[in-house]
Amino acid sequence: MASPLPRGGLLAAAQHLLRAGGEKKKKKKKTTRGLSGPSALQLAGEVCAVAAGLKPAFLYDYNSAGCPQVLSYLQQLQTASALGRSRLHVLGMADHVLIVNLDLMVPWLEALLLDSKVSFMDVSAARTSPGFCGTPEVDSIKEHVSEILDHLKALAADGSWVPSSSTVFSADWNLCTLFGVLLGYPAAYSFPAGESFDNCLALAPLRVFTVRATCCRISDGLRVRLYSFSVPENLYSLMKTSIDEWWEALQDASRSQNDFSDLCLTTEIITLEAVAL
């Protein structure tokens, strides 16, 4: 395992560089707010998971900090030798920010386009129950994935180890679906983009999968949530094999690194009156 990361430095970097409000609200200092101590450590753990190759990316949702702030944070972590030899990139998509491992994301997307490693689930509001996307819908999603892949491959060709940032977006994209892909899930929800966020998941039993591990490089007691996604229970039996294969691949990736231990997958079945995607 690489040398332990100083908790004080991780807290200071997050609380100083990742302040809600960003540059647009500099004059309103009372509206800016740094991360709490527990959130700062969780964030560092999620970044370490991306750097360690346990997930291709994660969606930054701790506050409204934008790409410039998140990039400054990554640069600070690199200075502290927290990122190892991973090439991390800050990717802006509309108002969202992802931290991407270029060396992991590019082959993940290439494999998806070749082998359909992700199951796409149609949860359009017009449906009476969730189902699988048809070939035209899957082909359209893959076209959008291919556009993002081309963007990332051009960045990866640079070969630099310095954290970088860029933006990519198209109004035709369904970000809910694409985030499922980019975050490394074995399944992603889909519905017509631009029409509505309504879906047919209300009161439908959902099987929720959660993966956690201990980030021993930061603290032996720091449990980090690496993945959390759901699939409709009525489709699970048809997806079980692919989800099992995904879990086995994640276990293999875990065995090839030393920053995390005690990888654990839990499942539960829930039913909600409304599901926001």
N, C-alpha and C positions, 0 to 999 in steps of 0.2 A: 504494500500500500504506500502511496505517496505520503509525504510528511503531513501531519494533521494541520488543518486550517485554523488560524486564530479566530475564535468567536468574536472577540472585540473588533477585529478588522472587518469581519463580515457584517457585523451590525452597523459599524460606522459607514461603510461603503453604501449600504442600502438606505440608511436613514439620511445620509447627506446627499446622495445622487438621485434617489428615486422619490421625488416629492410630488405628491398629487397637485395638479394645477399646471405644472410645467412652465415653460418660458412665457406663455401667453399671460400668466397671472403673476408675474414677478412683482407688479405694483401692489397686488393684494396679498401681502405676505400672510395675513391671517387665514387665507384659504388654503395655503400649502400645508402639507402634512407628510411627515416621513412614515416609514413602516414601523410597526411595533416590533419588539425584539423577537417574539415567536414567528411572526410573518417573515422577518428578515432571514431567520435561520431556515425556514421552510423554502424560501426562494433560493437561497444558496444551495440547498439540497436538490432542488429541481434542476438548477443549472448544472450541478455536478452530475446528475443523472444523464442529462443530455451529453455532457462532455465525456462521460464514461461509456457511452454507446448503448445505454439502456432504453433510450427513446430518441426518435429522430428530431423531435422538437417539443416545446411546450408553449402554451398560450399565456402570455403575461397578463394577469388579471387582478393583480394586487391593488392597484390604484390606476389613476389616469395618466401615469408617466408615459411619455411617447418614445419614439425610436431614438432620438438623440440622448435622452437620459439613460435608457436601457443600454445603449452602446457604451456610454461612459462607465456604467456599472460593470459591464463585461471587461472593458479595458482595465479597470481597477483590479478585477479578479485575476486577469492574466498577469498583471504586475505582481500579484501575490502568489503566482504559480498555482492557482486553483484550477486552471483549465487544462493542464497537461499539454499534450500535443494535438488537441482537438481544434478543428477549425469551426468556430461558432460565428453565426451570422444573424443579425437582427433584421427580420423581414417584416415590413409594414404592409398590411392588407386592409384597405379602407381605414377604419379607426382602430384596428387591432394590431397587436405586436406579438410576433412569435420569435423565439430564440431557437435557431436551427443548427443542427450538426450537419454541415455540408457533406462530410465524408460518409455519413449514415443515410442522409435523406436522399441523395442522388440514386444510390443503388436500390433503396426502398421503393422509390417511385418508378424506376426502370422495371423492377420486378413486378410491380402492380400492373403496369401496362402490358407486360408479356404474359403473366400468369394469372391475372385477376385474383390477387391475394386478398382483396377486400370484398366482402359481401355488401352490396348496396340494397338498402331496404326502402321500399316506397311507402311512405306514410302520409301521402296526400290526403287532405281533408275530405276529398270526394270518395275515398275508399271506406268500406264498412269495417275493414280490418287491415292490419299491415301485411304487405306482401313483398316480393322481390321486384326490383326494377327490371324492366324488359331490356332487350338488346339495344334498341335505339337510345334509351335513357342512359344505359351504361356507356355506350359509345360516346355520348355527349359529355358525360363526366370525365371520361378518359381524355377527350380532347382538351378539356380545361386543365386536367392534371399535366398533360403534355406541355401546355403553355408555361406552367409553373416550373416544370422540369427543365425546359430550355433556359429559362431565366436563371435557375440555380446552377445549371451546368456551366453557363458562361462565367458565373462568379467563382465556381470551384476551379475553373481552368487557370485562375490567377495564381493559385498555389501559395498565397500568403497565409501566414499563421496569425496575422493581426485581425482581431474582430472587426467586422465591417457591417454596413447596413445598406439596405435598398428597399424600394417599394415596388409592389406589383399588384394589379387589380384590374378586373373587368366587371362591368355591370351585369354581364351575362352569367357570372358565376354564382353558385349557391354556396356561400361561405360555410354554412352548417355542414354540408357534405364534404367540402374540401378540407375543413379543419379536422374532421374525422380521419381523413386520409393522412394529412400532414402530421397529426399527433400520433400516428402509428397504430391506430385501432384496427382490429381485424374486421370491423363492420362499421358502416356509416349510414345515417339516415339521409333520405332524399325526398324532395318535394319540389313542385314547380317553382323556380326562382322568380321573384318579382311579383308573384300573385298575392301570397299571404303566408304568414308563419303558422297558420292553423294546420292541424294534423289530426290523424285518427287514433292517437295514442291515449286519449282520455279513457280512463277505466280499463285500459288494456293491461293485463299482467305483463310486467317487464322484469327480465332477469338482469340484475345489475352486477357487473364484474368490477372489482377493485383490487389493484395490485399495490402493495406497499413493501418497502425495504428500509433497513436501517442504514443511514449514512454515517458509517463509523469513522469516516475521515473528518467529520465535523463533531460528532458526539455519539457515543454508544447508545444514547437514549433518544436520538432523533429519528423518528419514523417518518418517512417521506412517502406521500402518495404519488406513485408513478403513473398509474392509469386508472381511469374510472369511465366506464361506458356501459350502455345497456343494449339489449336486443329484446324484441317482443317474444314472449314465451311461446307463442304459437309458431314461431319460426326457428326456435332454438334447436330442435332435434335435427333440422336440416343444415344447421350451421355448426353443430358441435364438433365435427371433425376438424374444420378449419380453425376454430377457436382453440382446440386442443393443440394443433400444430403451432399456432401463434404462441401459445404459452410455453411449449417446449423450446421454441426458438429463443424466447425471452430468457428462459432458464439457462440455455447455452451461453447467451450473451452475458448473463450474470456471472457465470463461472469463469469468464475470461477477463474479469476485472476484480479489483480489490477495494474499491471505495465504498461498496455497498455489500451488505450481508442480510441474511434472513429474509430472502424474497418470499412473499406470501400472496396467494390469490384467494380472495373470498367472494362468495356470491350470495345474493339474496333476491327474493322475488317481491316486488312492490307493485301497488296499484295506486295511481294518482287521478284526481278528478280533472286535472289539466296538466299538460306537459309542455314546457317552453323549450324550444329548440333554437 
